[in-house]
Amino acid sequence: MIGPLFPAWKGNGRPVADRRRVVEGTAWKFRTGAPWRDLPEKFGNWNTVFKNFDRWAKDGTWARVLEHVQSRANAAGELDWVASIDSTIVRVHQHGANLARTTGGPAELHETGPGAR
């Protein structure tokens, strides 16, 4: 379904890596959150997978693949466009929790009324 969306090999230089393995390796990397260097050998050389991912990201291939897959799923009625983000589960990173805040300095007063001290 998505094979024709990837750039064709022009026949010069080294033959391209198996695109199916590159796509599966890329999916594995983002599904697990692992570093590129930890990519299992069954997907091929991690650097080859990364370089293909990066080149396809820069030339818009991944955007075309996403658009194609979404349009097919939408046409089949299998895509729900509703998204909900609950801010109660958004947490600050541990290093951002203790950063200094600018609160107006020592002259900041929390007055409740006129002339309150």
Wavefront OBJ file of the C-alpha trace (Angstrom):
o trace
v 0.000 0.000 0.000
v 2.770 2.491 0.836
v 5.617 1.025 -1.250
v 5.039 3.225 -4.319
v 5.226 6.376 -2.153
v 8.931 5.898 -1.425
v 11.558 7.305 -3.821
v 12.704 4.933 -6.566
v 16.324 3.839 -6.743
v 17.995 5.585 -9.645
v 20.398 2.711 -10.296
v 23.633 4.547 -9.553
v 25.785 3.833 -6.533
v 25.051 1.267 -3.853
v 21.679 -0.529 -4.064
v 19.103 0.773 -1.615
v 18.318 -1.103 1.567
v 15.161 -3.197 1.730
v 12.523 -0.519 2.290
v 10.260 -2.851 4.249
v 13.039 -3.504 6.780
v 13.820 0.215 6.991
v 10.152 1.098 7.638
v 9.803 -1.701 10.209
v 13.051 -0.630 11.899
v 11.859 2.977 12.035
v 8.525 1.893 13.516
v 10.329 -0.252 16.101
v 12.582 2.659 17.087
v 9.705 5.070 17.689
v 7.451 2.443 19.298
v 10.116 1.520 21.860
v 11.784 4.916 22.284
v 15.178 3.211 22.079
v 18.236 4.953 20.620
v 19.004 4.302 16.952
v 22.139 2.356 17.914
v 19.997 -0.181 19.814
v 18.072 -1.185 16.692
v 17.997 -5.009 16.438
v 20.136 -6.511 13.675
v 17.077 -8.025 11.966
v 16.300 -4.503 10.650
v 19.783 -4.075 9.187
v 22.475 -1.584 10.070
v 21.088 1.075 12.422
v 22.915 3.835 10.539
v 21.371 2.772 7.226
v 17.909 2.810 8.766
v 18.535 6.223 10.331
v 19.929 7.743 7.118
v 16.913 6.526 5.121
v 14.520 7.815 7.801
v 16.270 11.184 7.858
v 16.393 11.541 4.055
v 12.704 10.610 3.751
v 11.788 13.070 6.504
v 13.624 15.888 4.728
v 12.161 15.190 1.281
v 8.571 14.851 2.529
v 8.179 11.094 1.970
v 6.919 10.442 5.512
v 4.373 13.270 5.176
v 3.073 11.722 1.929
v 2.853 8.291 3.555
v 0.902 9.694 6.516
v -1.450 11.619 4.233
v -2.059 8.547 2.058
v -2.728 6.206 4.980
v -5.004 8.734 6.709
v -7.009 9.399 3.553
v -7.553 5.659 2.954
v -8.588 5.092 6.570
v -10.893 8.120 6.480
v -12.526 6.944 3.237
v -13.136 3.542 4.832
v -14.646 5.197 7.919
v -11.899 3.800 10.150
v -10.407 7.106 11.271
v -11.618 9.071 14.285
v -10.405 12.668 14.107
v -11.357 13.470 17.713
v -8.383 14.135 19.966
v -8.471 15.003 23.638
v -5.589 16.150 25.781
v -6.100 16.278 29.512
v -3.705 18.763 31.092
v -3.917 17.039 34.463
v -1.553 14.361 33.173
v 1.027 16.739 31.697
v 4.022 16.830 33.989
v 7.083 19.050 34.024
v 10.434 17.343 33.517
v 12.330 16.769 36.738
v 14.973 19.334 35.794
v 12.372 22.013 35.084
v 10.612 21.690 38.437
v 13.185 23.629 40.452
v 14.030 26.458 38.068
v 14.014 29.990 39.426
v 10.856 31.972 38.696
v 10.615 35.686 38.091
v 7.928 36.813 40.513
v 8.618 40.533 40.645
v 11.389 40.420 43.211
v 11.352 41.413 46.890
v 9.097 44.439 46.271
v 6.180 42.234 45.253
v 3.359 42.624 47.753
v 0.284 40.491 48.113
v -2.110 43.164 49.242
v -5.735 42.412 49.913
v -6.970 45.970 49.846
v -5.993 49.675 49.899
v -3.144 50.347 52.304
v -2.866 46.742 53.514
v 0.506 45.768 54.959
l 1 2 3 4 5 6 7 8 9 10 11 12 13 14 15 16 17 18 19 20 21 22 23 24 25 26 27 28 29 30 31 32 33 34 35 36 37 38 39 40 41 42 43 44 45 46 47 48 49 50 51 52 53 54 55 56 57 58 59 60 61 62 63 64 65 66 67 68 69 70 71 72 73 74 75 76 77 78 79 80 81 82 83 84 85 86 87 88 89 90 91 92 93 94 95 96 97 98 99 100 101 102 103 104 105 106 107 108 109 110 111 112 113 114 115 116 117
